[in-house]
Amino acid sequence: MRRKQWALAYLTKAQKLMPQVAGVRLNIGLAYYRQNEFGKAIAPLESVVRDQPVATQPRYLLGLCYFFTGQWAKATETLEPLWEQLSGQLPYLYALSNAAHRSGQKELDERALEQLLKLGDNSPEYHLFVGKYHLD
């Protein structure tokens, strides 16, 4: 995977041999995610989150997959529990605020946007996200 050679056939075979191993399903979801196949990444990532509900990486990836496929309420529901771990990261705050706004969750949208403004500190990354937010 680090060489960007997505051996999904091997991962699928590994999943059939070891269906209980969440790491294999996570790698399948990650492979689809890296190929911008967000819809295909959802099912394997959902299964990992069901098995490991407090694991940050699979939940964040799943939330982003929902976000990129326009499933705003699911994105919000999946990303919000990560506030403690990720509220110091601008990409997380952008996705959460945008999804919350689009799903009609005004309070969460405002809280995430306020945190984004606070952390952004007029940085180029902040301006990128604010511009993208306004375009969306």
N, C-alpha and C positions, 0 to 999 in steps of 0.2 A: 504494500500500500504506500509506503514511503517513496517508492519509485513511480507511483501513479500507474501501476499496472493492476487494474482492478480484476482480480481473479475471483469473480463472483461464482463461477462454476465450482471452484474449490471450496469457497465459503459455504455454498449451498450444500455441497456434499458433507462438509464438516457438521453443518446444522442437522442433517439427517442422521449422522452417526452420534451426535451429542446434542440432542434438542434441549437438554436442561442447562447447557452452558450459555449464560447470558452474553459472555464476551464474543462469541461467534455471531450471535444475532446483532450485537452492537456493531461489529465490523461490517456486517452486511448492510445495515442502515447507514453506516459511515461511508461505505463505498458508493451507495446510491446518492447520498448527500453530496459527496465530492464530484459526482458526475452531473449535478444539478437535476437529479431525478427525485425531487422532493416527495412526490406522491408515492413513489415506490419505497422510499425510506421510512414512511410512516409506520407500516405494520410491524417491521422488525423492531423499530425503536419503541413502539407502544408496548410490545411484549417485554422488552427490557425494563421499561419504566414500571410495568405491572410487577415484575419480579424484584426490582430494586427501586422503590419509590423515592428514596432519599439520594440516589446517585445523581450528581449534578450534570455530568456530561450528557448522558442519554436524554435527560429531561430537557436540557437546553437545546440539543439538536432537534428533538421532537417538537418543541415549541417553535423553533425556527422553520421547520418543515410545514407546520400548520400555518405559520405566518406567510411563507412564500407561496402557499397554495390558497391563500385568501380565506382561511378558516379562522377568522378573527377571535371568536369566542373561545375556541379550543386553544388557540395560541395564548390568549390571556390566562386562561385557566391553568395551562401547563407552565407558563413562565413565571407567574406571580409567586409561587412557593420558593422561587430561587432568589427572592429579594435580598435575604441576608447574605448570601454568598456573592451575588453578582451586581448589587446596586452601586458598585463603584466602577462599573464598566459602561462606557458610552454606547457600544453596540447593543447591549442588553437593554438599557434604558430606552433607546430608540425603538427597538422592536416591541417592548412592553407598552410603551406609551402609545405607539401607533395602533397596535392591536386593541388596546383598551379603548382608544378613541373610536375606532371603527366598530367595536362591539357595544358601544354605548355605555361604557363604564367610566363615567366622568371623573369620579374621585381618584381612581387608580391612574387614569391618564394624567391628571393634574399632579399627582404625587410623583410619578415617574418623570414627567416633564420638568417639574421643579428640581428634582435631583439631577437631571441632565443639564439644566442651566447652571446649577451650583458647581457641578464637576467640570463642565465644559471650559469654564474660565477663558472664554474667547479664543480657544485653541482652533487650529485649522480643522481638526477632526470634529470638533463641536459644530463649526460652521457647515461642514459637509452634511452632518446629520440634520441640522436645522433646515438647511436648504432642501434636502431630500424629503423631510417631513412636510414642508410647505408644498412641494411639488405633488406629493402623494395626496 
